[in-house]
């Protein structure tokens, strides 16, 4: 029937498709196998080539080839032709996993410590020369010069030279002199120079001593109608003179200083008396 025919066609179609798929899969497997086989053979061939190049390169190093990579080699020398062959072998080795033996890197030398700078010498104090008009020094001590500067430099280096004298009668030449005494009575108008003496250090200024406090002023007390016994010294015309004499007279003591009694004309100093007696003719000034 028609249905049976359709089922029959469908079954044949499925069967043919299965056979086709099987053929395709088998073909792919065969191709992959061939490719893998070729790759394996190529890898083996590459390894063989690399091994042969490595042996050739090591032989080049043993003959003294100077490698671009800095490999260790012997001290022998190669000809230019052999050098080129070894260089080609080295280029082929770049496709191979090969590393040659290289010399160990030398440690960098430590920098030498910089020498410490020597301390600069202290500048010598500048020499000051003093000019003495109309003077000279006795005795020559060395050569003479046309300039003062030359003579001064030579004099400082000459232990026998103590000064320089310019001679107007000798083309104004500057002469080294022994001296050391300077004579300021040159009859020919000579001029001399000597090294100036260093100034003496100024003395330290001492702080002024404090002024003594003034002695307390003496106060005299007046006692009307009184007197003291016994004279102790001269008499005076004025009260001030008598008071001054009384203060310096050790024989006068009344209340630790002294006393003065005024009479009709003269003022006399009296000795100490603790008792003041009234008197109608006299009055007393006491300290």
C-alpha positions in Angstrom: 0.0 0.0 0.0 0.9 3.6 -0.1 1.7 3.8 3.6 4.0 0.8 3.5 5.9 2.4 0.6 6.4 5.6 2.5 7.8 3.8 5.5 10.1 1.8 3.2 11.5 5.0 1.6 11.9 6.7 5.0 13.9 3.7 6.3 16.2 3.6 3.3 16.8 7.3 3.8 17.8 7.0 7.4 20.1 4.0 6.6 21.8 5.9 3.8 22.4 9.0 6.1 23.8 6.8 8.8 26.3 5.2 6.3 27.2 8.7 5.1 27.9 10.0 8.6 30.0 6.9 9.3 32.1 7.5 6.2 32.6 11.1 7.1 33.6 10.4 10.7 36.0 7.7 9.5 37.6 10.0 7.0 38.1 12.7 9.6 39.7 10.2 11.9 42.0 9.0 9.2 43.0 12.6 8.4 43.7 13.5 12.0 45.8 10.4 12.4 47.8 11.4 9.4 48.3 14.9 10.6 49.3 13.9 14.0 51.7 11.4 12.6 53.3 14.1 10.4 53.5 16.5 13.4 55.2 13.9 15.5 57.6 13.1 12.7 58.3 16.8 12.2 58.9 17.3 15.9 61.3 14.4 15.9 63.1 15.8 12.8 63.3 19.2 14.5 64.8 17.7 17.6 67.3 15.9 15.5 68.2 19.1 13.7 68.5 21.0 17.0 70.7 18.3 18.5 73.0 18.4 15.4 73.1 22.2 15.5 73.9 22.2 19.3 76.8 19.8 18.7 78.1 22.0 15.9 77.8 25.1 18.0 79.7 23.5 21.0 82.4 22.5 18.5 82.6 26.1 17.4 82.9 27.3 21.0 85.7 24.8 21.6 87.6 26.3 18.6 87.3 29.8 20.0 84.2 31.2 18.4 83.2 34.5 19.9 79.5 34.1 20.4 77.0 37.0 20.1 75.3 35.8 23.3 78.6 35.9 25.2 79.0 32.1 25.6 82.1 30.7 27.2 84.7 29.7 24.5 88.3 28.7 24.3 91.2 31.1 23.6 91.8 29.7 20.1 91.3 31.8 17.0 89.0 30.9 14.1 89.4 31.9 10.5 86.9 34.3 8.9 85.2 31.4 7.0 84.8 29.2 10.1 83.6 32.3 12.0 80.9 32.8 9.5 79.8 29.1 9.6 79.6 29.2 13.4 77.6 32.4 13.2 75.1 30.6 10.9 74.8 27.7 13.3 74.2 30.2 16.2 71.4 31.8 14.2 69.7 28.3 13.6 69.9 27.6 17.3 67.5 30.5 18.0 64.7 28.1 16.9 65.8 25.6 19.5 65.4 25.7 23.2 69.1 25.9 24.0 71.1 28.1 26.4 74.8 28.1 26.4 77.1 28.4 29.5 77.9 32.1 30.2 80.5 33.4 32.5 79.3 34.5 35.9 78.8 38.2 36.1 81.6 39.9 37.9 80.5 41.8 40.9 80.8 45.5 40.4 83.7 46.9 42.3 82.7 49.0 45.3 83.5 52.6 44.7 86.5 53.8 46.5 85.7 56.2 49.3 86.5 59.7 48.3 89.4 61.1 50.3 88.5 63.6 52.9 89.4 67.1 51.8 92.4 68.4 53.6 91.6 71.4 55.7 92.6 74.6 54.1 95.5 76.2 55.8 94.6 79.3 57.7 95.7 82.4 55.8 98.8 84.0 57.3 98.2 87.4 58.8 98.9 90.2 56.4 102.1 92.0 57.1 101.8 95.8 57.7 104.7 98.0 57.0 105.2 101.4 58.7 106.8 104.3 56.7 109.4 106.4 58.4 110.2 109.6 56.6 113.8 111.0 56.8 115.2 107.9 58.4 117.6 105.0 57.7 118.8 101.7 59.2 122.4 100.7 59.4 124.1 98.0 57.4 123.0 96.3 54.2 121.3 92.9 54.6 121.0 91.8 51.0 120.3 92.9 47.4 118.5 96.1 46.5 115.5 96.4 44.2 113.7 98.9 42.0 110.3 98.5 43.6 109.2 98.6 47.2 107.1 95.4 46.8 110.1 93.4 45.7 112.2 94.6 48.5 109.5 93.9 51.1 109.0 90.3 49.8 112.8 89.7 49.9 113.1 91.2 53.4 110.4 89.0 54.8 112.2 85.9 53.4 115.6 87.1 54.8 116.2 86.5 58.5 118.9 89.1 58.6 116.7 91.9 57.2 114.8 94.1 59.7 113.8 96.9 57.4 114.1 98.7 54.0 115.7 102.0 53.2 115.2 103.9 50.0 118.3 105.7 48.7 117.6 108.9 46.8 121.3 109.1 45.8 121.2 105.6 44.3 118.4 106.0 41.7 115.8 105.6 44.5 116.6 101.9 44.9 115.2 100.0 47.9 117.8 98.3 50.0 117.5 95.7 52.7 119.0 96.8 56.0 119.9 95.0 59.2 119.0 97.7 61.7 117.0 97.1 63.7 117.2 100.6 65.2 115.6 103.4 63.1 117.6 106.6 62.9 115.3 109.5 62.1 118.0 112.0 61.2 118.8 111.1 57.6 120.9 113.9 56.0 120.2 112.7 52.5 116.4 112.5 52.7 116.2 108.7 52.9 112.9 106.9 53.7 112.6 103.6 55.6 110.0 100.9 56.1 109.7 98.4 59.0 107.2 95.8 59.9 104.7 97.5 62.2 104.5 96.2 65.8 101.3 94.5 66.7 99.1 96.8 68.8 99.0 95.9 72.4 95.6 94.6 73.5 93.5 97.2 75.1 93.3 96.9 78.9 90.0 95.7 80.2 88.0 98.6 81.6 87.3 97.9 85.2 84.0 98.9 86.5 84.2 102.0 88.7 84.1 101.3 92.4 80.9 102.5 94.0 81.3 105.9 95.7 81.2 105.7 99.5 78.0 106.8 101.0 78.3 110.3 102.5 78.6 110.4 106.3 75.5 111.6 108.0 75.4 115.3 108.7 76.1 116.4 112.2 73.2 118.1 114.0 73.9 120.5 116.8 71.3 121.2 119.6 71.1 124.6 121.3 70.7 124.8 125.1 69.8 128.3 126.4 71.2 129.4 129.8 73.7 126.4 130.2 77.5 125.7 130.3 80.0 122.8 130.5 83.0 122.6 132.8 86.7 122.6 131.7 88.3 124.0 128.5 89.3 121.4 125.9 91.1 123.5 123.3 91.3 126.9 121.5 88.5 129.4 121.3 87.2 130.9 118.0 85.3 134.0 116.8 82.6 132.1 114.9 80.4 129.2 115.9 81.2 127.3 112.7 84.9 127.3 113.4 84.3 126.1 116.9 82.0 123.3 115.8 84.5 122.0 113.2 87.4 122.0 115.8 85.2 120.3 118.3 84.3 117.4 115.9 88.0 116.6 115.3 89.1 117.1 119.0 89.2 113.7 120.7 89.1 115.4 124.1 85.6 116.6 123.4 82.9 114.1 124.2 79.4 114.9 125.1 76.8 112.5 124.0 79.5 110.9 121.8 80.6 114.1 119.9 81.2 117.2 121.9 79.9 120.6 123.1 80.6 124.3 122.6 80.0 127.2 125.0 79.7 130.8 124.0 81.0 133.5 126.3 81.0 137.3 125.9 83.6 137.5 123.1 85.2 134.2 122.3 83.7 130.8 121.7 85.5 128.1 123.6 85.2 124.4 123.5 84.4 122.5 126.7 84.9 119.0 127.9 82.2 116.5 128.4 79.9 117.1 131.3 76.7 115.0 131.7 75.1 117.7 133.7 74.0 121.0 132.1 74.0 123.8 134.7 72.0 126.9 133.9 73.8 130.2 133.8 72.3 133.6 133.1 75.3 134.8 131.0 75.9 131.9 128.8 74.2 129.6 126.3 75.4 126.2 124.9 75.4 124.6 121.5 75.9 120.9 121.7 75.6 118.0 119.3 
